[in-house]
Amino acid sequence: MNTRLSCTLMAGLLGLGTACVVSPRGRVAVVPVVRYTYVDREPPPVRYEHRPEPPTQDHHWVAGHWHWEGRAYLWVPGHYQARPRAGVLWVNGRWERHERGWHWTEGHWR
């Protein structure tokens, strides 16, 4: 199977929001495509949330944040999330200001 066809098939199987990258050696990788939605209004201040005890020591608190719904910001409450594997750390999501407006960068495990 040629590289272009296998790349197209792999990206299709993984769904929208992915792209294929082919290295000079012909290796194929499917990578996520990052698309930002820019908002012209600054998000409200972060809300204080009471953080309950974690269900287990393998759970990490994911802080609540404002989510843009197209017309207004809606608060997404914080919650505990199970750590996927030992040694990873949670990086909180954040709103960032750019020349085109505000955009949200999702939190992730690193």
DOMARKE-38847 format. One line per 3 residues: number of its first residue (from 1); their letters; for each residue x, z, y of N, C-alpha, C. Coordinates in pm, 1 decimal, always signed. Atoms other than C-alpha are relative to their C-alpha. Layout:
NUM> A> X,Z,Y,X,Z,Y,X,Z,Y  ...
//
This chain:
1> MNT> +86.3,+0.0,-117.6,+0.0,+0.0,+0.0,+90.5,+0.0,+123.3  -87.6,+3.7,-116.4,+144.0,-83.6,+337.9,-20.2,+123.4,+88.0  -0.5,-121.2,-82.7,+222.0,+186.6,+594.9,-119.1,+5.9,+94.1
4> RLS> +110.8,+0.6,-96.3,-41.5,+79.9,+847.2,-132.1,+34.3,-68.4  +123.2,-26.9,+72.7,-321.5,+84.3,+588.4,-4.7,+145.3,-45.8  +0.5,-139.7,+45.4,-217.1,+421.8,+443.6,-18.9,+94.5,+117.3
7> CTL> +16.4,-81.9,-120.5,-194.4,+565.5,+795.7,-146.2,+1.5,+43.5  +140.6,+10.7,-38.9,-545.0,+441.5,+879.6,-88.6,+78.6,-95.9  +78.8,-73.9,+98.7,-686.1,+581.4,+556.1,+17.6,+150.0,+14.1
10> MAG> -24.6,-144.0,-14.7,-520.8,+921.5,+605.5,-69.2,+55.7,+123.4  +64.4,-46.7,-122.7,-643.4,+955.4,+963.7,-151.0,+1.7,-16.8  +144.3,+4.1,+23.5,-993.2,+852.0,+855.3,-46.8,+114.0,-87.8
13> LLG> +37.8,-110.6,+88.1,-1001.4,+1110.5,+578.3,+2.6,+133.8,+71.2  -12.1,-126.5,-71.8,-895.3,+1387.6,+814.2,-95.8,+9.1,+117.8  +102.0,-4.8,-104.7,-1158.7,+1294.3,+1069.5,+52.2,-41.6,+136.2
16> LGT> -34.9,+36.1,-136.5,-1163.5,+1217.8,+1436.9,+91.8,+104.6,+59.4  -88.8,-93.8,-64.8,-914.3,+1379.6,+1665.2,+136.5,+6.5,-64.4  -133.4,+6.1,+58.3,-611.6,+1280.5,+1458.7,+60.1,-136.6,+26.5
19> ACV> -70.4,+126.2,-17.3,-351.2,+1011.0,+1493.2,+113.2,-6.5,-100.6  -112.9,+19.1,+91.0,-84.6,+866.7,+1267.3,+125.9,-27.2,+79.6  -130.6,+27.3,-57.3,+280.1,+868.2,+1355.9,+86.8,-49.0,-114.3
22> VSP> -87.7,+56.8,+102.6,+518.2,+648.6,+1158.3,+142.6,+7.3,+51.2  -139.6,-14.1,-40.4,+887.0,+736.8,+1173.5,+74.1,-130.4,-25.7  -78.9,+121.1,+25.2,+1160.9,+470.3,+1180.2,+29.6,-21.0,-149.0
25> RGR> -25.6,+12.0,+143.6,+1213.8,+543.9,+809.1,-126.4,-30.8,-79.2  +123.9,+34.8,+67.4,+851.3,+461.5,+731.8,-81.8,+119.0,-46.4  +77.5,-118.4,+37.5,+733.4,+820.2,+683.2,-122.4,+9.9,+89.4
28> VAV> +126.2,-8.0,-72.3,+374.1,+877.9,+785.6,-39.2,+145.7,+16.3  +50.3,-134.6,-26.4,+245.4,+1194.3,+948.9,-130.1,-13.0,+77.6  +126.1,-3.6,-73.7,-107.6,+1267.6,+1065.0,+6.0,+123.5,+88.9
31> VPV> -11.8,-108.9,-96.5,-105.9,+1479.5,+1380.6,-128.6,+9.4,+81.9  +119.9,-12.7,-83.0,-389.0,+1624.0,+1590.5,+21.4,-63.3,+136.7  -3.2,+55.1,-134.5,-470.6,+1450.6,+1916.5,-57.1,+105.8,+93.0
34> VRY> +44.6,-103.0,-93.8,-496.1,+1697.3,+2203.5,-68.3,-68.5,+117.1  +75.7,+52.9,-113.9,-765.2,+1611.1,+2454.4,-45.6,+119.2,+83.1  +41.2,-107.9,-88.6,-829.1,+1831.1,+2755.2,-125.7,-39.6,+74.8
37> TYV> +113.4,+14.2,-89.3,-1156.7,+1873.0,+2932.4,+35.8,+79.4,+123.9  -34.5,-68.0,-123.7,-1082.7,+1954.4,+3293.6,-126.5,+45.7,+70.1  +113.2,-62.0,-68.6,-1316.2,+2183.1,+3486.3,+41.3,+23.0,+144.5
40> DRE> -36.9,-15.7,-140.8,-1325.0,+2185.0,+3865.7,-19.7,+142.1,+52.1  +23.4,-138.7,-42.4,-1432.4,+2552.5,+3881.1,+89.2,+96.0,-77.0  -82.5,-102.6,+63.4,-1200.3,+2842.7,+3812.0,-87.6,+88.9,-88.6
43> PPP> +80.5,-88.8,+84.5,-1319.2,+3059.2,+3520.1,-13.2,+137.9,+64.6  +16.1,-136.3,-52.7,-1457.4,+3405.0,+3607.7,+109.7,+91.7,-54.9  -98.2,-95.3,+53.1,-1234.7,+3710.1,+3559.4,-34.3,+37.2,-144.7
46> VRY> +19.3,-38.8,+140.1,-1186.0,+3813.5,+3196.6,-75.6,+132.5,-4.8  +78.2,-123.2,+16.5,-1433.6,+4079.4,+3083.7,+78.0,+103.1,-81.3  -56.0,-107.1,+82.7,-1322.9,+4416.0,+2952.0,-83.8,+9.7,-126.4
49> EHR> +70.4,-15.5,+126.3,-1411.2,+4451.4,+2584.9,+53.8,+121.7,-73.1  -42.2,-110.5,+86.0,-1405.8,+4764.2,+2374.0,+44.1,-59.9,-132.4  -54.4,+52.3,+125.0,-1187.8,+4688.8,+2073.4,-21.1,+103.5,-110.4
52> PEP> +21.9,-95.1,+109.6,-1321.3,+4859.6,+1759.9,+119.9,+1.9,-95.6  -106.0,-7.7,+100.7,-1096.1,+4963.2,+1471.8,-2.4,-127.1,-85.2  -2.1,+120.4,+84.2,-979.5,+4665.1,+1265.1,-50.5,+30.1,-140.4
55> PTQ> +48.8,-20.7,+136.0,-1141.0,+4617.7,+923.5,+113.0,+31.4,-98.0  -119.4,-26.9,+81.2,-792.5,+4610.8,+763.0,+121.4,-18.6,+89.6  -123.3,+20.1,-77.2,-430.6,+4609.4,+879.9,+39.1,-147.7,+6.2
58> DHH> -28.5,+143.5,-0.7,-425.0,+4236.0,+804.4,-89.8,-77.5,+96.1  +86.3,+65.5,-99.3,-677.0,+4163.9,+1083.6,+60.0,+18.0,+138.9  -52.9,-1.9,-136.5,-577.3,+4079.6,+1439.4,-114.3,-25.0,+98.3
61> WVA> +102.9,+16.1,-103.0,-791.1,+4109.1,+1753.1,+22.6,-130.2,+76.7  +0.6,+122.6,-79.1,-871.8,+3772.0,+1911.5,-85.7,+29.7,+122.2  +68.7,-40.9,-122.6,-963.9,+3847.0,+2271.7,-112.8,-96.6,+36.6
64> GHW> +108.8,+83.2,-50.3,-1288.9,+3720.9,+2421.7,+49.4,-87.3,+114.8  -39.8,+92.0,-106.9,-1274.1,+3435.2,+2670.0,-121.5,-76.6,+51.3  +103.3,+86.1,-57.3,-1479.4,+3210.6,+2892.5,+11.4,-140.0,-59.3
67> HWE> +6.3,+135.1,+55.2,-1590.0,+2879.7,+2740.2,-85.4,-86.4,+91.8  +74.8,+91.4,-85.9,-1699.8,+2584.7,+2953.7,-100.9,-76.5,-83.6  +108.6,+65.7,+73.5,-2035.6,+2448.7,+2835.1,-51.5,-124.9,+70.1
70> GRA> +40.8,+122.3,-68.0,-2053.3,+2146.8,+3064.9,-63.7,+24.1,+134.7  +62.6,-34.3,-128.4,-2247.0,+2318.8,+3343.9,+39.6,+138.4,+49.1  -31.5,-138.5,-34.8,-2138.9,+2681.1,+3334.2,+94.3,+58.6,-104.3
73> YLW> -82.8,-73.5,+94.4,-1899.1,+2924.4,+3173.6,-87.2,+97.1,-78.1  +66.6,-97.2,+86.3,-2028.2,+3127.2,+2879.1,+105.6,+88.0,-63.4  -95.5,-92.8,+57.5,-1856.3,+3437.2,+2746.3,-4.2,-6.9,-153.1
76> VPG> -15.1,-3.3,+145.5,-1728.1,+3420.2,+2386.5,+61.5,+136.0,-31.9  -52.4,-134.5,+25.2,-1688.6,+3779.4,+2260.0,+122.6,-1.3,-91.4  -116.5,-15.5,+85.2,-1364.6,+3894.3,+2101.8,-42.3,+39.3,-141.6
79> HYQ> +29.4,-31.9,+139.6,-1344.8,+3947.0,+1726.6,+131.5,+16.7,-76.8  -117.4,-9.8,+86.3,-1106.2,+4032.2,+1446.3,+7.1,-122.3,-89.5  -21.9,+114.3,+87.8,-954.6,+3749.5,+1246.6,+108.8,+39.2,-99.7
82> ARP> -97.9,-31.1,+103.9,-770.6,+3782.4,+917.2,+127.2,-81.5,+22.4  -129.4,+67.5,-12.3,-401.2,+3700.2,+940.1,+15.3,-93.6,-119.9  -5.7,+96.1,+111.1,-349.6,+3380.5,+731.8,+115.7,+24.5,-96.5
85> RAG> -114.4,-31.7,+87.2,-9.8,+3493.5,+598.8,+89.5,+98.9,+74.4  -89.0,-100.4,-58.0,+251.6,+3761.6,+657.0,+97.0,-64.6,+98.0  -102.4,+45.5,-94.5,+481.3,+3724.5,+954.6,-47.7,-87.5,+113.0
88> VLW> +47.7,+83.8,-110.2,+258.8,+3512.0,+1177.6,-56.1,+87.3,+111.0  +49.9,-71.0,-117.7,+162.3,+3620.6,+1527.9,-108.6,-81.8,+67.0  +106.6,+67.1,-73.1,-149.8,+3539.9,+1728.1,+43.0,-23.8,+143.7
91> VNG> -24.6,+35.7,-139.5,-100.0,+3357.5,+2058.9,-137.2,-18.7,+62.9  +131.7,+8.3,-63.3,-401.5,+3413.6,+2285.0,-21.9,-132.9,+69.2  +37.7,+117.3,-77.4,-586.5,+3118.6,+2431.5,+7.1,+33.5,+147.7
94> RWE> -9.3,-26.5,-143.9,-569.3,+3075.9,+2806.9,-52.7,-118.4,+80.6  +37.2,+102.2,-97.4,-712.7,+2887.0,+3100.8,+121.9,-27.0,+86.3  -113.9,+38.3,-81.8,-447.7,+2693.5,+3292.2,-45.3,-92.5,+112.0
97> RHE> +31.9,+82.7,-116.9,-465.7,+2536.7,+3637.0,+95.3,-118.0,+4.6  -77.6,+122.7,-13.9,-348.6,+2176.9,+3672.3,-55.2,-79.0,+116.9  +47.1,+78.6,-114.9,-382.9,+1914.0,+3941.6,-136.7,-62.4,-22.9
100> RGW> +131.6,+58.1,+29.5,-690.0,+1769.8,+3762.9,-109.2,+106.7,-14.9  +96.6,-108.8,+13.8,-858.1,+2112.2,+3735.6,+48.3,+101.8,-101.4  -30.3,-103.3,+98.5,-871.8,+2397.9,+3485.1,-23.3,-54.4,-139.7
103> HWT> +25.8,+37.7,+138.9,-834.5,+2343.4,+3111.8,+36.6,+116.7,-91.7  -15.7,-106.4,+97.1,-849.3,+2571.6,+2809.0,+96.7,-43.3,-109.4  -90.5,+19.2,+112.7,-565.2,+2594.6,+2557.7,-39.2,+101.2,-105.5
106> EGH> +46.3,-88.1,+107.0,-690.3,+2736.1,+2227.2,+108.6,+95.6,-47.0  -90.1,-93.2,+63.7,-535.0,+3043.8,+2074.7,+34.6,-51.8,-139.6  -43.4,+48.9,+131.7,-344.7,+2990.2,+1749.7,+99.2,+98.1,-63.0
109> WR> -100.4,-77.1,+72.8,-127.7,+3150.9,+1484.3,+132.4,-72.0,+11.3  -133.7,+59.6,-8.4,+246.0,+3098.6,+1521.6,+94.0,+78.0,-90.3
//
